[in-house]
Amino acid sequence: MKIVVCVKHVPDAQAERTFSSSDNTTDRTGVDGLLSELDEYAVEEALKLKESADAEVVVLTMGPADSADAVRKALQMGADSGVHVSDDALHGSDAPATSLVLAEAVRKIGAETPVDLVLTGMASTDGTMSVVPAMLAERLALPQVTFASELTVESGSVTIRRDGDASTETVQASLPALVSVTDQINEPRYPSFKGIMAAKKKPVESWSLADLGVDAGQVGLDAAWTKVESFTARPPRSQGEVVADEGDGGTKLAEFLASRKFV
C-alpha cells in the first residue's frame, strides 16, 4: 500500500501572528513555524497503517523553504520519504490553487506505483477552512471520506467512524480514496532520538511548478479568488474596573451587570 500524507507548515499558534504589510498575506517570515498540529494526526494514522501492513508513507507539502521543516518532522516520526513543492509563484495561493498543486504532486508521486490512500488533517491551524481535502479529492477523482475519528483499511476499502453532534456514522469507500482525520483519532507520537537520526538519511525531493506541469498563472496571489483587503491589529486589552467591597459590593456588581443589560 502506498500512502501520501499532505501536511502544512504553519505559524506557531502560540506566537503573535499577523499579516504582511506588503500584500496582506499571512506573515510566515516574522514568526516561528511548525508542522500543523492537526496534520500530525494524519501522519500518525499513516504510520499506524504502515506498522500493521506493508505500507510506504510519503509526506507531501508545498510552500516556501521553511515548509521543509514540516516534512522533516513527519520523517522523524517515521514516514519513509518526503516531497516539497517549492516555487516563488506559489506565494499567496488560495485553497483552489493549493488543491491543484497537491493533486498534480500526488499524481507524480503515483506515476510508477499508484497511490492507494491520501490522508490529510481536517483543516490547517492557520486557515481553518477545511475545504482543501474535498477539493483535492475532486481533482483526483477519488471518493472522499472526511472527518474520521476511527479508520480501518481492509479488503481494498477504507472504513471510518465519523462522530457528529447528533449521531455517529460509519462510512466506507473503495480504494484508492482520500480521508481526512480529526484530532480524536489517535495520539501522535513524539520523534525518538533514533527517528531523528534516521530522518537525516531519508529522501526528500524538491519539485517546482514546472516539474508538475502547472502554469504559474494558475496559482499565487494574482490568481486567488479572495484577498485580504485590509487588517487592523487587535487593540490591547484594557484594565478592568476594580470594585472595593465596603459592604455594598453585591449592589455595585448588580448595577454594573444591569447597566450592560446582562441582568
N, C-alpha and C positions, 0 to 999 in steps of 0.2 A: 504494500500500500504506500502511496506517495501522498504526503500531506503538506499543504502550503499554509502557513500561518501569516496573516497580514498584521503587521504591527506599526505603531506610530511613535515617533519621538516627540514628546510634548513638553511645554514649560512646566516646571515644578509647581504644583498647586499650592505649596506652602510659601512660595516666593511671591513677590509683588509683581503681578502680571499686568501688562499694559499693551498698547498698540504703538506701532512705529509712526512717528510724526511725519515721515516722508510720504507714505502711501496708505496709512490707516490699516495695515495688515498686522497680525499678531507679532509682537516683538519676540523673536526667538534668539536674538543675539545678546540681549541685555539681561538674560535670566538663565539660570541653570535648567537643563532639560534632562529627561529620563524616559524610559520605556513607559508608555501609558499603563497605568495600574490595571485598567480593565482588559488590556491586551495580555497581561500576564496570565490571566485565567485561560485564555485561548492557547497560549504556549504550553501551560501545564497540562491541559487536556490532550494536546497533541503528544506530549511526552508520555502520558499515561497510556495512550493508544500504542505508542512505539514500544513500551515495555510489555504490553500484553499481546502484541502481534509483530509481525515482521514489517515495520514501517520506517520510511525515511521522512524526516521532518525538515522542510526548507522554510526559512523565515524570510519574509519579503517586506521591505519598507521603501518609501520614497520621501525625498526631501533633501535639504542641504547637507553639508559634510557631517555635521554633528549627528545627523539621523543614524549614522552607522553605529552609534552607541547603543541604540535600541536593539539592533541586530546582535551586537556583541553580548548584551545582557542575555538574550534568548539562547545564544550559543553556550554561554556559561551555565545556563540552566540545564542544557542537554541537547539542544537542537543540533542537527548534523551539518547544515550549511546555511549560507545567507545570500540574499540578493539585495543590493542597494541601488535604487534608481535615483540618480542624481543629475540634475540639469538646471542651469540658471533660469531657463524658461519656465520651470515649474513654480517659481515664486508667485504666491497669491492664488494658486489653483483652488477652485471650489470643489464641492462634492462630485458633480458630474465629471469634471476633468480628472479628479483623483481616481474615480472608478474606471475611467477609460485607461489610464496608465497602468493601474493594477491589473486590469483584465488582460492587457497585452503582455504584461510581465508574467502572469500566470500561464498564458498560452506558450510563451517562450520557455518557461521552466518545464512545461509538459511536452515539449516538442519531441523528445526522444522516448521518455517514459511518461504516459498520461498521468495527470493529477487525479487522484480519487476523491480527495476531500480538501476543501478550502475552509479554514477556520478563522474567525475574527472575534474581536470583543464586541460587546453590544453597542458601544459608542466610544468615541475618543474623549478623554477627560478635558480637552480644551474646546473642541467644537460642540460636543454632546448632541449631535444631530441624529445619530442612529440610522442614517439613510444609506451610507456607503455599502453596507452588506447587501441590501436589496438591489441597489444599482449595479453592483459588481456581479451578482447572480444573474441579473437580466442580461448584462453584456456577455456573460459566458454561457448563456442559455442553460443554466443549471437550476434545479429545484432549490429554493431557499427554505431553510428550517431555522427560524430565528428564536432568540431569547431562550436558549436551552439551559435548564437547571440540572439536567442529567443527560448523558449521552452514551449510547452504545452503538457499536458497529458490528454487524454480523450478516453473513449470507448475502453480501452485495447490497446492503441497505443500511441506513442510519436511522436510529430511533431516538427521539428526545422527549423529555418531560418539560413542559412549559407551565410555570406557575403564575397564574393571574390573580387579580384581586378577588374574583368571584368563583374561579374554577381552576382546575388543573387539567391540562390537555396532554395527550400523548400523540406525537406527530411522527410519521415515518416517511422517508423518501428513499428512492433508489440512488445508488452511487453511479457516477460522481455527483456530488452535491456541495452546497455551501451552508455552513452552520455558524451562527453567531451565538456566543455563550454569555451568560450573566455571571455576576460575582458570587452566585450561590452554588456554582457547580463544583468547586474544589478549593483547595488552599494552596496557592502557588508556592513552590519550593524556593529556598534560597540557594544561590550558587555556592557549591562547595569549593574548597581550595583546589581539589582535583579537577573540578569542572572549569574553574577559571583558567587553570594552566592548559587544559586540553583545548579550550576555545581558541587559544592563540594559534593552533595548527589547523583549525577548521577553515575550509574555503569560503571566502566572501567575494562574490562578483559584483562589480560596479557597472551598471548599464546607463546609457544616455537615452534620450528620446529617439535618436537616430537608430540605436540598436533595436528599439521596439517598433520602429516604423511609424511613430506618432508625429504628426505635424505640430510644430511648436505653436502654431496659431490656434490650436485646439485647447491649449492649456494656459495657465498663468492668469494674472490679474485682468488683463485686457479681455480675456475670453470668459471671465467669470460672469455668472448670471446675476449675482448680487455682490454689492460692495458696501463697505462701511463709509458712510458719507462724513461722519464726524464722531468724535468721542470726547468725553469730559471725565476727568478723574473724580472718583468719589470723594466728597468733602470729608475732612477729618471728623471723627465722632466728637461731639461737644460734651462737655462735662455735665452730668445731670444735677438737678437741684437737690441739695441736702436739706432734709427737714428735721429739725431738732424736736424731739418728743418731750414736751413740757407738760404732759398730761392731756394735750389736745392733738396728739399725733394721728389718732384714728380719724378725727374730724378733718384734719388737713389732708389726709390721704383720700378721704371720700370726696372732698371738694375738688382735689386735683383730678380724680377719675371722672367726676361729673362734668368738670369744665371741658374735658376732651370727649365727652359723651360715651365713655366706657361703661358707665352705670346710669 
